Amino acid sequence: MKPNLSPQQLNDFQDELDQLRQSIEAKVGQEDFDYIKNMIEIKRYLEISGRLLIHFSLDPISWSLGVASLSSAHILESMEIGHNVMHGQYDFHGDPEINSSEYDWTITATAKNWKRAHNYHHHSFTNVVGKDTDYGYGLFRIADDVEWNPVHLLQPVLSPLSGLVFEYAVALYDLQLQQYFLPKWLRPKEHAELMSKQELAQELKEFAVKTTKKSLKEYVLFPLLAGPMAPKVLAGNVSAQAIRNLWSFAVIYCGHLPEGNFSFTEEEVEAETKGQWYVRQILGSSNFEGSLLLHIMSGHLSHQIEHHLFPDLPAWRYRELGPKVKAVCEKYAVPYQTGKMLPQLKTVAQRLLKYALPDRKSNKVSETQSHAPVTEANDIEQKSLLITRKKPAKVVRKKRQVEMAQVEIA
Amino acid sequence: MEMHTPLLEKTLAQSISPHITARLIDQTLETHNTKSYFFESAQPLSEFKAGSHVNIEFDSAGKSIKRTYTLSSSPKLRDVFSITVKRIEGGLASNWLFNHLELGDTILVSQPQGQFVLPRPIPGRLLMLSAGSGITPLMSMLRYLTRTNNHSEITFLHYAQSDSDLIFGDELKQLAARHANLSLHFVVERETTDDTLLTGRISRENLSQLVPRLQDHEIYLCGPRPFMSATIKILDDLEFNPSHLHQENFTADSAALIGSVETPKYSALLSFSNSKLSTQSTPASTILEQAEAIGLSPSHGCRMGICRTCLCQKQSGTTVNILTGEESSEGSEYILPCISVAKTNTVISL
């Protein structure tokens, strides 16, 4: 059950979280700038060493070390640097290298597409079916709130496979291609707002240009530089990308889909307050626990809850915020979902398997909050209008021309 | 506030001319001098936010009359909607609606628009503050909020002259009984036997007592100009953050507008360049009224500076905004002729 806070509690809850935010905002400055610049530096060294090791390796061990180093660089670039920079976490500084309007990460999803689908749709409408495509309803079904469709039979296979090519899957999934190309009977009923075909064509063109450039660099140019050893470099580069893809897949799936996270309807969130918005972000997100390395390599999405509350604060600060946010949640009895990464992933896998099949019996259990909007029949205004509508609209057309002449003119 | 280029403003203004035909399906006498008119239209209004207004147009004695009224119904309903109109003594439109509009009659309605609307997310602590018929946009907001899953703490504070002037009184009381988050207060000027009502006028003490943590509220204010001015002064004295105050200038008739500010005695030549006509300007009439008086038919809507349909270019001369008393520059710029008077010799592109 979702918690049922009173309007006053919701406002107090909001005030406490706003104060937490202000306490961090007051600290943001040089330390954050140095942090992200260090990350960029580390990523550069990891990339150079990875590419050199792959290029010059003569044995599987050094090649594997090269792949590990290069994939770590890719992970750092997309998770801790790209994702967070594109959220505007470091815009305060003004350095164009870490500015959200300038940065385009190495993942094939274009920055423009990502910022629209992720920063706006996902972060504003977190876990709202029909608004936030990250909840998976575009192709997948993990709860009763999505109507079963034959395409869901594929999800136990399609989902892990998409992990291997996650960057492509994400880029194309956000465009909701299934709604344009799947036959109607195979299209999931739930989808977010669709773009026009012209806009879609433009997005696909930009995606194709970026993908081609990246592919030429990673899978043609670098391998060719190695001459006869090209296949080894190609295999190394493909492996590094696949590892980054699988890791991103695991981290993202842990964010909002584990058992215990709630979904929401558009009606539920239509006129929410900031306090209600905070509660929804928390109920729709899951953290996972682990070492400092795990936090950094996940881009601090291990603190998904804090990220969703304050997506524009420098992510490494979420480590400091986490226990404080948790304490506020405990005070107001708002469930704070956290656990180890693998058990969280296991619950996602179980949901993907369970909901691949249609419901055996119609025992739909709605997780939505009980205080739903006032029903129309109870609404005084609606009631009076409905009664009025039942009356035949008796058109009383008197001699209007005569009446017009009687109109008092100021 | 959102800024538009003058050209864009003109385009926006033109796009809201009335074009939907709406049929009157019900009317309710809210008080002795205020009626709600319920309309039905085959083409629903476009999506709008609570607090928006529409331009309506109808024929009176062979003359086309346009006015702007706030939608008092919730934006949840778009093919059935209502406006609530207070009859103004001497007011052409309100009297015509009151006396002559009958069930089944049709009028033309524009698409809704306006800036006096609720933001997203909805403020958690909301003070809706109104007087007289200024209650209409706030009623639309409240009807909307009480039909959603909104959990704001709402204080609805309404001022009226007497208990017989309380618009939506019964509906508001029922809403307050059903929604624990709604705190409702009516304050009337004249003595009353109804002990649920408070008496008096808006005051600093009144506001501080009825609205705990006033400074933490987002305030939506609408009413006649003297009420608005008094409230703003109190809020200034209380050092209320002006960025949390949202207001709609609400005056029903241009005659009332002119009378509401002290207008010095200007005498200037007012020329209309496109039609090559001119007239001796007087501060008792707006530029729009003077243009009409010499036979021009400029496009217009609300005649109270809200809808911006009349927006036109002033080529030269100083004009005065009768709502704010603000003077224009002497050079070329866009003005609203329905709320402007000419202070010096002025040339308008009409």
Interface residues (C-beta under 8 A of the other chain):
Chain A: L5 S6 P7 Q8 L10 N11 Q14 E267 E268 V269 E270 A271 E272 T273 K274 G275 Q276 W277 Q369 H371 A372 P373 V374 E376 N378 D379 I380 E381 Q382 S384 L385 T388 R389 K391 A393 K394 V395 V396 R397 K398 R400 E403 M404 A405 Q406 V407 E408 I409 A410
Chain B: R23 I25 D26 T28 F38 E40 D59 S60 A61 G62 S73 S74 L77 V80 G90 G91 L92 N95 W96 N99 H100 E102 L103 G104 D105 L118 P121 I122 P123 G124 R125 R143 Y144 L145 T146 R147 T148 N149 N150 H151 S152 E153 E171 Q174 L175 R178 A180 N181 D253 A255
